[in-house]
């Protein structure tokens, strides 16, 4: 892979991990101060890690694929991503007392990587 593209992927991954951990620690500290369940921060961090793992899987699969098989490779990795997402969401939902806020925290943690990608590429387009 090209070094510039590799640096972009690394920056996206590291930024999303840092943002996920900082927000997770903030949620955990707020759970000690206010009446917020502690498992929302755990759910948020787990979903952020799943999102980064899915992104790494997609990068790896697209690097290993040849051009004619690229569409099939992306389709297979998308099914794997959706399966992991659904299993983790169901597992955490039933593990943490079937709280509706678990779903919200999971979706927000999963979207952190997408926000980072949006802001990284948005800043690069402006430059």
N, C-alpha and C positions, 0 to 999 in steps of 0.2 A: 504494500500500500504506500502511496505517496506520503512523504513526511509531513507536508502541510495538512493533508486530510487526517493523518494520524494525530497530529497536535489538536486539531479541531475536535476530534472524538474524545481525546483525553481531557480537554478542557470542559467539554459538555459533561462527561462522566464525573470528573472531580467536583465541578461546580454543583451538580445535582446532588451528589453525596453530601457535600458540605451543607447545602441548604436543607436537605432532608434531616440531617443530624441536628442542626441548629434549631429548626422548628420542632423536632421531636423533643429536644431538651427543654425548649420553652414550654411545650405542652406538659411535660413531666413536672417542671417547676410550678406551673400554674395549677396542676392537680394537687400539689401540696398546699398551695395558698388558698385556692378557691375550691368550690365543690364540683370539680371536674373529675371524672373517672380516669385513673392512671392508664387504663388499657387503651385509651385513645392515642396516646403517644406511642405505645408499642405497635398498635395497628398502623399508624402513620409511617413509622420507620420501616416496618416490614413491607408495606406496600411500596415505599420508595426504593427499597433494596430489590424487590421483585421487578420494578420498572427498569432499574439499571441493569439487572441481570438479563431481562428480555432484550434490552438495547445491545448489550454485549453479544448475546446469541445472534441477533440480526446482523451485527457487524461481522462476526465470525463466519456465518453462513454465506453472506454475500461475498466475502473474500475467497472462500473455498469454491464457489460456484463458477462455472463457465457461462458465457453469455446466453446460449440457448436455454440453459436450465435455470436462469436467474428468476424468471417469473414463477416457476414451480417451487423453487427454493424459498422465495419470499412468502408464497402461499402456505407452505408447510410450516415455516417458522411463525407465521401469523396464527395458525391453528394452535401451535404449541403455546404461544403467548396468551391467547384467549383461554385455553385450558388451564394454564397456571393461574391466570387472573381469577377465573371463576372458582377454582378449587380453593385458592387462598381466601377469597372473599367469603365463601360459604363456611370454610373452616373457622375463620376468625369471628364471623357473625355468630356461629353457634357456640364457640368457645367463650366469648365474652357476653354472655347473658342475653343474646339476641337484641342488643341495643341498636336503635336506628342510627345513632351517631357513629357507630363502628363503620357502617357503610359510607357515611360522609367522610370520615377520616381516611378510610381506605382509598376512596376515589380521589381525594385531594392529594394524598401521598403519591398515588400513581400518576397524577397529572403534573407533579413537580418537574419531572424530566422533560415533559412536553413544554412547560413554561420556560425552562432553561434553554431548550433548543430554539424556541420562538424568540426569546430575547437575545440569544447569541447571534442568530442569523439576522435578526432585525438590526442589531448594532453593526454587523458587518455590511449590510446593504447600505446603511446610512454613510459609512466611511467610504 
